[in-house]
Amino acid sequence: MTEENILFLMMDMPIVRKGQMALNKNPFFEPDYFENRARRHRYNRKKAMCFNRAAQIGYYAL
């Protein structure tokens, strides 16, 4: 670490996994399932960014 640069390792990157999709859902008949799934994923990404210094300063794109 210097005054201008910070070196982050890839192991500092938070892993954000997307849950397994229910295969019996149809996006045309049950859009609320897919909206909730996307909302949950956005929340998990946001939570991962809150706890990671590298993600907070924009070093990684989540």
Contact map, one row per residue, 1 for C-alpha under 8 A:
11111110000000000000000000000000000000000000000000000000000000
11111100000000000000000000000000000000000000000000000000000000
11111100000000000000000000000000000000000000000000000000000000
11111100000000000000000000000000000000000000000000000000000000
11111110000000000000000000000000000000000000000000000000000000
11111111000000000000000000000000000000000000000000000000000000
10001111100000000000000000000000000000000000000000000000000000
00000111110100000000000000000000000000000000000000000100000000
00000011111110000000000000000000000000000000000000000000000000
00000001111110000000000000000000000000000000000000000000000000
00000000111111000000000000000000000000000000000000000000000000
00000001111111000000000000000000000000000000000000010100000000
00000000111111100000000000000000000000000000000000010110000100
00000000001111110000000000000000000000000000000110010000000000
00000000000011111000000000000000000000000000000100000000000000
00000000000001111100000000000000000000000001100100000000000000
00000000000000111110000000000000000000001000000000000000000000
00000000000000011111000000000000000000001000000000000000000000
00000000000000001111100000000000000010001000000000000000000000
00000000000000000111110000000000000000000000000000000000000000
00000000000000000011111000000000000000000000000000000000000000
00000000000000000001111110000000000000000000000000000000000000
00000000000000000000111110000000000000000000000000000000000000
00000000000000000000011111000000000000000000000000000000000000
00000000000000000000011111101100100000000000000000000000000000
00000000000000000000000111111110000000000000000000000000000000
00000000000000000000000011111110110000000000000000000000000000
00000000000000000000000001111110000000000000000000000000000000
00000000000000000000000011111110000000000000000000000000000000
00000000000000000000000011111111110000000000000000000000000000
00000000000000000000000001111111111000000000000000000000000000
00000000000000000000000000000111111100000000000000000000000000
00000000000000000000000010100111111110000000000000000000000000
00000000000000000000000000100111111111000000000000000000000000
00000000000000000000000000000011111111100000000000000000000000
00000000000000000000000000000001111111110000000000000000000000
00000000000000000010000000000000111111111000000000000000000000
00000000000000000000000000000000011111111100000000000000000000
00000000000000000000000000000000001111111110000000000000000000
00000000000000000000000000000000000111111111000000000000000000
00000000000000001110000000000000000011111111100000000000000000
00000000000000000000000000000000000001111111110000000000000000
00000000000000000000000000000000000000111111111000000000000000
00000000000000010000000000000000000000011111111100000000000000
00000000000000010000000000000000000000001111111110000000000001
00000000000000000000000000000000000000000111111111000000000000
00000000000000000000000000000000000000000011111111100000000000
00000000000001110000000000000000000000000001111111110000000000
00000000000001000000000000000000000000000000111111111011000001
00000000000000000000000000000000000000000000011111111011000000
00000000000000000000000000000000000000000000001111111000000000
00000000000111000000000000000000000000000000000111111111000000
00000000000000000000000000000000000000000000000011111111100000
00000001000110000000000000000000000000000000000000011111111100
00000000000010000000000000000000000000000000000011011111111111
00000000000000000000000000000000000000000000000011011111111000
00000000000000000000000000000000000000000000000000001111111000
00000000000000000000000000000000000000000000000000000111111110
00000000000000000000000000000000000000000000000000000111111110
00000000000010000000000000000000000000000000000000000110011111
00000000000000000000000000000000000000000000000000000010011111
00000000000000000000000000000000000000000000100010000010000111
